[in-house]
C-alpha cells in the first residue's frame, strides 16, 4: 500500500509569520527578467525543514526543496535513492515555515522520466500534498515535451541543465560540463528547448563560465547559477554547504560560516558540564515553593 504525505497547517515552536505578507508568485519570478535583462538577481537557497525555512525565507526569492536532502539529511551516497515521500514531507515542512518565497520542490529520480503522464501524476501529487508552488526536473531537450505537457496543465516547472546530479551514473561523476564544443552546444540547446517549452526558470549547474553566460543570453526566462557565473540571473547554493556544515564541498561553494565547528564545540561544552554535574544548574531546575 502506498503512503501519502499530509499537508499540515499547524505552526512550529518558532515564531509564526511576523506579519501578513503576500507570497511571491511564479509569474513575478519569471517577470524579473525582461528583454533579456534581470535588474536584481534572484536569490535561492535550499531548505528542508520548517525552522530552516523560517530563517532563510526573509532573505530569499525562492526556496528549493532539493533532492540534495538525500545526502544532506539522510546520508545517502547520491540523490538517486530519494523518494516521493521524502520530497513531499520536507516540501510540506518548508511551505509551513515560509511566507514570502516561492517554494520549488525537486522531482526525484524515476518519478517523471518515463512519460509526460507519469510526470504529471508525480508533480500534481507533490504540489497538492505539500503546498509548494512549482516543481524542478533535470534534463534538457529530452524533457522539453514533458515540461510543455506539465505547463499546459497548470504545473509551473523549473528546468535544470549542465551538471545534472540524477544522471551521475551516465555522466561518470560531478565534474564541470561544457569543456568540449559538442557538450557546450548541447547545454545551450537543452536550455533553449526548456525555455521554449515553458520553463519559468532554469538552473545552470557546474558548467564553465562562458557556457553559463551563453545560456543566460540565449533564453528568455531567468537562469539560476550554481557553479556557473555571476552573470546568471540568480544564484543558488545548498544551504548546509554555504553554512560550513560539511568539511568537503564542491569547488563552487563559498563557506560563509563554520557552523559545524560551532555545533561540535557546543556539544563538547554540554558534555563536559553533564560529566562534572554543573548542568543542570539552579536556573534549569524546578524548586519547591
GIFEN-V231734 format. One record per helix or strand of 2 or more residues. SS is the DSSP state (~ for helix, > for strand). FROM is the first residue (numbers start at 1). LEN is the number of residues. If there is no record, write none. Layout:
SS|FROM|LEN / SS|FROM|LEN
//
This chain:
~|26|6 / >|33|2 / >|37|2 / >|42|5 / ~|50|8 / >|62|4 / ~|69|4 / ~|84|13 / >|102|5 / ~|116|15 / >|134|3 / ~|141|12 / >|156|7 / ~|165|7 / ~|181|17 / >|201|5 / ~|209|10 / >|222|5 / >|234|4 / ~|239|4 / ~|259|17 / ~|282|3
//
